[in-house]
Structures are given as structure tokens and as C-alpha cells.
Amino acid sequence: MTAPTTPPTAPFFIAKVEPDGLQCDAWPEQPLLLSLEQGGIDWPSSCRNGTCRTCIGHLVEGTVRYAIEWPGLSAEEKAEGCVLPCVAYPASDVVIQGSAI
């Protein structure tokens, strides 16, 4: 009798950018911005540490995690779905939309 096995987890997620429909692999061990850039997707950025907010976007679907306690977003912005791809790590497949902020 063989022991039950758990299905392997995907080594990466998919990030989709709206409204363009572009997508790329999103690696859970690196910031979403880096995955976007490696996937050839042009996303605005500057400081890369969550303070300038140049990269702010809207998380339409999926979840992200932050490696730092304060990622440069207010509680209200987080509740509205705002995300900072420079310091956000994907925790699932994600759909993000650029922001005009």
C-alpha cells in the first residue's frame, strides 16, 4: 500500500495586467514588480522599497503578501485593493491594474 501524496504546488503563479491582458510568471520569492519586468511588462517604478508609490496599482484578483510591516499603504488603501508591486510578493495568481494616482 502506498502512502497518499499531496499534489505538488506550482513553483510560480501567473500575474495578469489589465486592461492590456499581458501576463507573466510571478515568482513567490521575489517582488511582483521584478516578475513583471522579467516578463517584459513595462510597469512604472522608482524607489523599489515601498515609499515613493510610483508603482501603485489595484489588485483586481488574487492575494499578495508583504515582507515588510509597513508597505507604504494606508489601511484604507489596502482595503480598497491597492498594492505596491515593488514590495508585494504574489501568494496566488494575481490580476493587477495600473493606477492613475
MODELLER restraints for C-alpha pairs under 7 A, 6 or more apart:
rsr = mdl.restraints
at = mdl.atoms
rsr.add(forms.Gaussian(group=physical.xy_distance, feature=features.Distance(at['CA:12:A'], at['CA:25:A']), mean=6.28, stdev=0.5))
rsr.add(forms.Gaussian(group=physical.xy_distance, feature=features.Distance(at['CA:12:A'], at['CA:26:A']), mean=5.62, stdev=0.5))
rsr.add(forms.Gaussian(group=physical.xy_distance, feature=features.Distance(at['CA:12:A'], at['CA:27:A']), mean=4.67, stdev=0.5))
rsr.add(forms.Gaussian(group=physical.xy_distance, feature=features.Distance(at['CA:12:A'], at['CA:28:A']), mean=6.19, stdev=0.5))
rsr.add(forms.Gaussian(group=physical.xy_distance, feature=features.Distance(at['CA:13:A'], at['CA:25:A']), mean=5.80, stdev=0.5))
rsr.add(forms.Gaussian(group=physical.xy_distance, feature=features.Distance(at['CA:13:A'], at['CA:26:A']), mean=4.87, stdev=0.5))
rsr.add(forms.Gaussian(group=physical.xy_distance, feature=features.Distance(at['CA:13:A'], at['CA:27:A']), mean=6.21, stdev=0.5))
rsr.add(forms.Gaussian(group=physical.xy_distance, feature=features.Distance(at['CA:13:A'], at['CA:92:A']), mean=5.87, stdev=0.5))
rsr.add(forms.Gaussian(group=physical.xy_distance, feature=features.Distance(at['CA:13:A'], at['CA:93:A']), mean=4.82, stdev=0.5))
rsr.add(forms.Gaussian(group=physical.xy_distance, feature=features.Distance(at['CA:14:A'], at['CA:23:A']), mean=6.76, stdev=0.5))
rsr.add(forms.Gaussian(group=physical.xy_distance, feature=features.Distance(at['CA:14:A'], at['CA:24:A']), mean=5.77, stdev=0.5))
rsr.add(forms.Gaussian(group=physical.xy_distance, feature=features.Distance(at['CA:14:A'], at['CA:25:A']), mean=4.76, stdev=0.5))
rsr.add(forms.Gaussian(group=physical.xy_distance, feature=features.Distance(at['CA:14:A'], at['CA:26:A']), mean=5.27, stdev=0.5))
rsr.add(forms.Gaussian(group=physical.xy_distance, feature=features.Distance(at['CA:14:A'], at['CA:93:A']), mean=4.76, stdev=0.5))
rsr.add(forms.Gaussian(group=physical.xy_distance, feature=features.Distance(at['CA:14:A'], at['CA:94:A']), mean=6.39, stdev=0.5))
rsr.add(forms.Gaussian(group=physical.xy_distance, feature=features.Distance(at['CA:15:A'], at['CA:23:A']), mean=5.39, stdev=0.5))
rsr.add(forms.Gaussian(group=physical.xy_distance, feature=features.Distance(at['CA:15:A'], at['CA:24:A']), mean=5.40, stdev=0.5))
rsr.add(forms.Gaussian(group=physical.xy_distance, feature=features.Distance(at['CA:15:A'], at['CA:25:A']), mean=6.13, stdev=0.5))
rsr.add(forms.Gaussian(group=physical.xy_distance, feature=features.Distance(at['CA:15:A'], at['CA:26:A']), mean=5.59, stdev=0.5))
rsr.add(forms.Gaussian(group=physical.xy_distance, feature=features.Distance(at['CA:15:A'], at['CA:93:A']), mean=5.83, stdev=0.5))
rsr.add(forms.Gaussian(group=physical.xy_distance, feature=features.Distance(at['CA:15:A'], at['CA:94:A']), mean=4.84, stdev=0.5))
rsr.add(forms.Gaussian(group=physical.xy_distance, feature=features.Distance(at['CA:15:A'], at['CA:95:A']), mean=5.78, stdev=0.5))
rsr.add(forms.Gaussian(group=physical.xy_distance, feature=features.Distance(at['CA:16:A'], at['CA:22:A']), mean=5.67, stdev=0.5))
rsr.add(forms.Gaussian(group=physical.xy_distance, feature=features.Distance(at['CA:16:A'], at['CA:23:A']), mean=4.15, stdev=0.5))
rsr.add(forms.Gaussian(group=physical.xy_distance, feature=features.Distance(at['CA:16:A'], at['CA:24:A']), mean=6.65, stdev=0.5))
rsr.add(forms.Gaussian(group=physical.xy_distance, feature=features.Distance(at['CA:16:A'], at['CA:94:A']), mean=6.23, stdev=0.5))
rsr.add(forms.Gaussian(group=physical.xy_distance, feature=features.Distance(at['CA:16:A'], at['CA:95:A']), mean=4.64, stdev=0.5))
rsr.add(forms.Gaussian(group=physical.xy_distance, feature=features.Distance(at['CA:16:A'], at['CA:96:A']), mean=6.34, stdev=0.5))
rsr.add(forms.Gaussian(group=physical.xy_distance, feature=features.Distance(at['CA:17:A'], at['CA:23:A']), mean=6.06, stdev=0.5))
rsr.add(forms.Gaussian(group=physical.xy_distance, feature=features.Distance(at['CA:17:A'], at['CA:95:A']), mean=5.76, stdev=0.5))
rsr.add(forms.Gaussian(group=physical.xy_distance, feature=features.Distance(at['CA:17:A'], at['CA:96:A']), mean=5.08, stdev=0.5))
rsr.add(forms.Gaussian(group=physical.xy_distance, feature=features.Distance(at['CA:17:A'], at['CA:97:A']), mean=5.70, stdev=0.5))
rsr.add(forms.Gaussian(group=physical.xy_distance, feature=features.Distance(at['CA:18:A'], at['CA:95:A']), mean=6.93, stdev=0.5))
rsr.add(forms.Gaussian(group=physical.xy_distance, feature=features.Distance(at['CA:18:A'], at['CA:96:A']), mean=6.09, stdev=0.5))
rsr.add(forms.Gaussian(group=physical.xy_distance, feature=features.Distance(at['CA:18:A'], at['CA:97:A']), mean=4.84, stdev=0.5))
rsr.add(forms.Gaussian(group=physical.xy_distance, feature=features.Distance(at['CA:19:A'], at['CA:97:A']), mean=6.73, stdev=0.5))
rsr.add(forms.Gaussian(group=physical.xy_distance, feature=features.Distance(at['CA:24:A'], at['CA:36:A']), mean=6.43, stdev=0.5))
rsr.add(forms.Gaussian(group=physical.xy_distance, feature=features.Distance(at['CA:24:A'], at['CA:39:A']), mean=5.05, stdev=0.5))
rsr.add(forms.Gaussian(group=physical.xy_distance, feature=features.Distance(at['CA:25:A'], at['CA:35:A']), mean=6.53, stdev=0.5))
rsr.add(forms.Gaussian(group=physical.xy_distance, feature=features.Distance(at['CA:25:A'], at['CA:39:A']), mean=6.81, stdev=0.5))
rsr.add(forms.Gaussian(group=physical.xy_distance, feature=features.Distance(at['CA:26:A'], at['CA:32:A']), mean=6.30, stdev=0.5))
rsr.add(forms.Gaussian(group=physical.xy_distance, feature=features.Distance(at['CA:26:A'], at['CA:35:A']), mean=5.16, stdev=0.5))
rsr.add(forms.Gaussian(group=physical.xy_distance, feature=features.Distance(at['CA:26:A'], at['CA:90:A']), mean=6.61, stdev=0.5))
rsr.add(forms.Gaussian(group=physical.xy_distance, feature=features.Distance(at['CA:27:A'], at['CA:35:A']), mean=6.45, stdev=0.5))
rsr.add(forms.Gaussian(group=physical.xy_distance, feature=features.Distance(at['CA:27:A'], at['CA:90:A']), mean=6.96, stdev=0.5))
rsr.add(forms.Gaussian(group=physical.xy_distance, feature=features.Distance(at['CA:28:A'], at['CA:89:A']), mean=5.67, stdev=0.5))
rsr.add(forms.Gaussian(group=physical.xy_distance, feature=features.Distance(at['CA:28:A'], at['CA:90:A']), mean=5.22, stdev=0.5))
rsr.add(forms.Gaussian(group=physical.xy_distance, feature=features.Distance(at['CA:28:A'], at['CA:91:A']), mean=6.29, stdev=0.5))
rsr.add(forms.Gaussian(group=physical.xy_distance, feature=features.Distance(at['CA:29:A'], at['CA:89:A']), mean=6.81, stdev=0.5))
rsr.add(forms.Gaussian(group=physical.xy_distance, feature=features.Distance(at['CA:30:A'], at['CA:89:A']), mean=6.05, stdev=0.5))
rsr.add(forms.Gaussian(group=physical.xy_distance, feature=features.Distance(at['CA:31:A'], at['CA:85:A']), mean=6.35, stdev=0.5))
rsr.add(forms.Gaussian(group=physical.xy_distance, feature=features.Distance(at['CA:31:A'], at['CA:86:A']), mean=5.64, stdev=0.5))
rsr.add(forms.Gaussian(group=physical.xy_distance, feature=features.Distance(at['CA:31:A'], at['CA:87:A']), mean=5.39, stdev=0.5))
rsr.add(forms.Gaussian(group=physical.xy_distance, feature=features.Distance(at['CA:31:A'], at['CA:88:A']), mean=5.31, stdev=0.5))
rsr.add(forms.Gaussian(group=physical.xy_distance, feature=features.Distance(at['CA:31:A'], at['CA:89:A']), mean=4.70, stdev=0.5))
rsr.add(forms.Gaussian(group=physical.xy_distance, feature=features.Distance(at['CA:32:A'], at['CA:85:A']), mean=4.88, stdev=0.5))
rsr.add(forms.Gaussian(group=physical.xy_distance, feature=features.Distance(at['CA:32:A'], at['CA:86:A']), mean=6.30, stdev=0.5))
rsr.add(forms.Gaussian(group=physical.xy_distance, feature=features.Distance(at['CA:32:A'], at['CA:88:A']), mean=5.76, stdev=0.5))
rsr.add(forms.Gaussian(group=physical.xy_distance, feature=features.Distance(at['CA:32:A'], at['CA:89:A']), mean=5.44, stdev=0.5))
rsr.add(forms.Gaussian(group=physical.xy_distance, feature=features.Distance(at['CA:32:A'], at['CA:90:A']), mean=6.27, stdev=0.5))
rsr.add(forms.Gaussian(group=physical.xy_distance, feature=features.Distance(at['CA:33:A'], at['CA:85:A']), mean=4.75, stdev=0.5))
rsr.add(forms.Gaussian(group=physical.xy_distance, feature=features.Distance(at['CA:33:A'], at['CA:86:A']), mean=4.88, stdev=0.5))
rsr.add(forms.Gaussian(group=physical.xy_distance, feature=features.Distance(at['CA:43:A'], at['CA:55:A']), mean=6.87, stdev=0.5))
rsr.add(forms.Gaussian(group=physical.xy_distance, feature=features.Distance(at['CA:44:A'], at['CA:54:A']), mean=6.16, stdev=0.5))
rsr.add(forms.Gaussian(group=physical.xy_distance, feature=features.Distance(at['CA:44:A'], at['CA:55:A']), mean=5.16, stdev=0.5))
rsr.add(forms.Gaussian(group=physical.xy_distance, feature=features.Distance(at['CA:45:A'], at['CA:54:A']), mean=5.20, stdev=0.5))
rsr.add(forms.Gaussian(group=physical.xy_distance, feature=features.Distance(at['CA:45:A'], at['CA:55:A']), mean=4.79, stdev=0.5))
rsr.add(forms.Gaussian(group=physical.xy_distance, feature=features.Distance(at['CA:46:A'], at['CA:52:A']), mean=6.95, stdev=0.5))
rsr.add(forms.Gaussian(group=physical.xy_distance, feature=features.Distance(at['CA:46:A'], at['CA:54:A']), mean=6.10, stdev=0.5))
rsr.add(forms.Gaussian(group=physical.xy_distance, feature=features.Distance(at['CA:48:A'], at['CA:86:A']), mean=5.01, stdev=0.5))
rsr.add(forms.Gaussian(group=physical.xy_distance, feature=features.Distance(at['CA:49:A'], at['CA:86:A']), mean=6.36, stdev=0.5))
rsr.add(forms.Gaussian(group=physical.xy_distance, feature=features.Distance(at['CA:49:A'], at['CA:87:A']), mean=6.19, stdev=0.5))
rsr.add(forms.Gaussian(group=physical.xy_distance, feature=features.Distance(at['CA:50:A'], at['CA:71:A']), mean=5.34, stdev=0.5))
rsr.add(forms.Gaussian(group=physical.xy_distance, feature=features.Distance(at['CA:50:A'], at['CA:72:A']), mean=5.19, stdev=0.5))
rsr.add(forms.Gaussian(group=physical.xy_distance, feature=features.Distance(at['CA:50:A'], at['CA:84:A']), mean=6.43, stdev=0.5))
rsr.add(forms.Gaussian(group=physical.xy_distance, feature=features.Distance(at['CA:50:A'], at['CA:86:A']), mean=6.36, stdev=0.5))
rsr.add(forms.Gaussian(group=physical.xy_distance, feature=features.Distance(at['CA:50:A'], at['CA:87:A']), mean=5.92, stdev=0.5))
rsr.add(forms.Gaussian(group=physical.xy_distance, feature=features.Distance(at['CA:51:A'], at['CA:72:A']), mean=5.38, stdev=0.5))
rsr.add(forms.Gaussian(group=physical.xy_distance, feature=features.Distance(at['CA:53:A'], at['CA:84:A']), mean=6.89, stdev=0.5))
rsr.add(forms.Gaussian(group=physical.xy_distance, feature=features.Distance(at['CA:55:A'], at['CA:84:A']), mean=5.88, stdev=0.5))
rsr.add(forms.Gaussian(group=physical.xy_distance, feature=features.Distance(at['CA:55:A'], at['CA:85:A']), mean=6.32, stdev=0.5))
rsr.add(forms.Gaussian(group=physical.xy_distance, feature=features.Distance(at['CA:55:A'], at['CA:86:A']), mean=6.80, stdev=0.5))
rsr.add(forms.Gaussian(group=physical.xy_distance, feature=features.Distance(at['CA:56:A'], at['CA:82:A']), mean=6.74, stdev=0.5))
rsr.add(forms.Gaussian(group=physical.xy_distance, feature=features.Distance(at['CA:56:A'], at['CA:83:A']), mean=5.70, stdev=0.5))
rsr.add(forms.Gaussian(group=physical.xy_distance, feature=features.Distance(at['CA:56:A'], at['CA:84:A']), mean=4.74, stdev=0.5))
rsr.add(forms.Gaussian(group=physical.xy_distance, feature=features.Distance(at['CA:56:A'], at['CA:85:A']), mean=6.88, stdev=0.5))
rsr.add(forms.Gaussian(group=physical.xy_distance, feature=features.Distance(at['CA:56:A'], at['CA:99:A']), mean=6.18, stdev=0.5))
rsr.add(forms.Gaussian(group=physical.xy_distance, feature=features.Distance(at['CA:57:A'], at['CA:82:A']), mean=5.63, stdev=0.5))
rsr.add(forms.Gaussian(group=physical.xy_distance, feature=features.Distance(at['CA:57:A'], at['CA:83:A']), mean=5.31, stdev=0.5))
rsr.add(forms.Gaussian(group=physical.xy_distance, feature=features.Distance(at['CA:57:A'], at['CA:84:A']), mean=6.42, stdev=0.5))
rsr.add(forms.Gaussian(group=physical.xy_distance, feature=features.Distance(at['CA:57:A'], at['CA:96:A']), mean=6.49, stdev=0.5))
rsr.add(forms.Gaussian(group=physical.xy_distance, feature=features.Distance(at['CA:57:A'], at['CA:97:A']), mean=5.58, stdev=0.5))
rsr.add(forms.Gaussian(group=physical.xy_distance, feature=features.Distance(at['CA:57:A'], at['CA:98:A']), mean=4.60, stdev=0.5))
rsr.add(forms.Gaussian(group=physical.xy_distance, feature=features.Distance(at['CA:57:A'], at['CA:99:A']), mean=4.75, stdev=0.5))
rsr.add(forms.Gaussian(group=physical.xy_distance, feature=features.Distance(at['CA:58:A'], at['CA:81:A']), mean=5.42, stdev=0.5))
rsr.add(forms.Gaussian(group=physical.xy_distance, feature=features.Distance(at['CA:58:A'], at['CA:82:A']), mean=4.49, stdev=0.5))
rsr.add(forms.Gaussian(group=physical.xy_distance, feature=features.Distance(at['CA:58:A'], at['CA:83:A']), mean=5.74, stdev=0.5))
rsr.add(forms.Gaussian(group=physical.xy_distance, feature=features.Distance(at['CA:58:A'], at['CA:96:A']), mean=5.48, stdev=0.5))
rsr.add(forms.Gaussian(group=physical.xy_distance, feature=features.Distance(at['CA:58:A'], at['CA:97:A']), mean=5.10, stdev=0.5))
rsr.add(forms.Gaussian(group=physical.xy_distance, feature=features.Distance(at['CA:58:A'], at['CA:98:A']), mean=6.40, stdev=0.5))
rsr.add(forms.Gaussian(group=physical.xy_distance, feature=features.Distance(at['CA:58:A'], at['CA:99:A']), mean=6.56, stdev=0.5))
rsr.add(forms.Gaussian(group=physical.xy_distance, feature=features.Distance(at['CA:59:A'], at['CA:81:A']), mean=5.12, stdev=0.5))
rsr.add(forms.Gaussian(group=physical.xy_distance, feature=features.Distance(at['CA:59:A'], at['CA:82:A']), mean=5.96, stdev=0.5))
rsr.add(forms.Gaussian(group=physical.xy_distance, feature=features.Distance(at['CA:59:A'], at['CA:83:A']), mean=6.05, stdev=0.5))
rsr.add(forms.Gaussian(group=physical.xy_distance, feature=features.Distance(at['CA:59:A'], at['CA:95:A']), mean=6.10, stdev=0.5))
rsr.add(forms.Gaussian(group=physical.xy_distance, feature=features.Distance(at['CA:59:A'], at['CA:96:A']), mean=4.61, stdev=0.5))
rsr.add(forms.Gaussian(group=physical.xy_distance, feature=features.Distance(at['CA:59:A'], at['CA:97:A']), mean=6.61, stdev=0.5))
rsr.add(forms.Gaussian(group=physical.xy_distance, feature=features.Distance(at['CA:60:A'], at['CA:95:A']), mean=5.28, stdev=0.5))
rsr.add(forms.Gaussian(group=physical.xy_distance, feature=features.Distance(at['CA:60:A'], at['CA:96:A']), mean=5.39, stdev=0.5))
rsr.add(forms.Gaussian(group=physical.xy_distance, feature=features.Distance(at['CA:60:A'], at['CA:97:A']), mean=6.82, stdev=0.5))
rsr.add(forms.Gaussian(group=physical.xy_distance, feature=features.Distance(at['CA:61:A'], at['CA:94:A']), mean=5.34, stdev=0.5))
rsr.add(forms.Gaussian(group=physical.xy_distance, feature=features.Distance(at['CA:61:A'], at['CA:95:A']), mean=4.93, stdev=0.5))
rsr.add(forms.Gaussian(group=physical.xy_distance, feature=features.Distance(at['CA:62:A'], at['CA:92:A']), mean=5.61, stdev=0.5))
rsr.add(forms.Gaussian(group=physical.xy_distance, feature=features.Distance(at['CA:62:A'], at['CA:93:A']), mean=5.61, stdev=0.5))
rsr.add(forms.Gaussian(group=physical.xy_distance, feature=features.Distance(at['CA:62:A'], at['CA:94:A']), mean=4.38, stdev=0.5))
rsr.add(forms.Gaussian(group=physical.xy_distance, feature=features.Distance(at['CA:62:A'], at['CA:95:A']), mean=6.56, stdev=0.5))
rsr.add(forms.Gaussian(group=physical.xy_distance, feature=features.Distance(at['CA:63:A'], at['CA:90:A']), mean=6.35, stdev=0.5))
rsr.add(forms.Gaussian(group=physical.xy_distance, feature=features.Distance(at['CA:63:A'], at['CA:91:A']), mean=5.36, stdev=0.5))
rsr.add(forms.Gaussian(group=physical.xy_distance, feature=features.Distance(at['CA:63:A'], at['CA:92:A']), mean=5.61, stdev=0.5))
rsr.add(forms.Gaussian(group=physical.xy_distance, feature=features.Distance(at['CA:63:A'], at['CA:94:A']), mean=6.53, stdev=0.5))
rsr.add(forms.Gaussian(group=physical.xy_distance, feature=features.Distance(at['CA:64:A'], at['CA:88:A']), mean=5.82, stdev=0.5))
rsr.add(forms.Gaussian(group=physical.xy_distance, feature=features.Distance(at['CA:64:A'], at['CA:89:A']), mean=5.30, stdev=0.5))
rsr.add(forms.Gaussian(group=physical.xy_distance, feature=features.Distance(at['CA:64:A'], at['CA:90:A']), mean=4.39, stdev=0.5))
rsr.add(forms.Gaussian(group=physical.xy_distance, feature=features.Distance(at['CA:64:A'], at['CA:91:A']), mean=4.86, stdev=0.5))
rsr.add(forms.Gaussian(group=physical.xy_distance, feature=features.Distance(at['CA:65:A'], at['CA:88:A']), mean=5.70, stdev=0.5))
rsr.add(forms.Gaussian(group=physical.xy_distance, feature=features.Distance(at['CA:65:A'], at['CA:89:A']), mean=5.20, stdev=0.5))
rsr.add(forms.Gaussian(group=physical.xy_distance, feature=features.Distance(at['CA:65:A'], at['CA:90:A']), mean=6.40, stdev=0.5))
rsr.add(forms.Gaussian(group=physical.xy_distance, feature=features.Distance(at['CA:65:A'], at['CA:91:A']), mean=6.30, stdev=0.5))
rsr.add(forms.Gaussian(group=physical.xy_distance, feature=features.Distance(at['CA:66:A'], at['CA:87:A']), mean=6.21, stdev=0.5))
rsr.add(forms.Gaussian(group=physical.xy_distance, feature=features.Distance(at['CA:66:A'], at['CA:88:A']), mean=5.06, stdev=0.5))
rsr.add(forms.Gaussian(group=physical.xy_distance, feature=features.Distance(at['CA:66:A'], at['CA:89:A']), mean=6.10, stdev=0.5))
rsr.add(forms.Gaussian(group=physical.xy_distance, feature=features.Distance(at['CA:71:A'], at['CA:87:A']), mean=6.75, stdev=0.5))
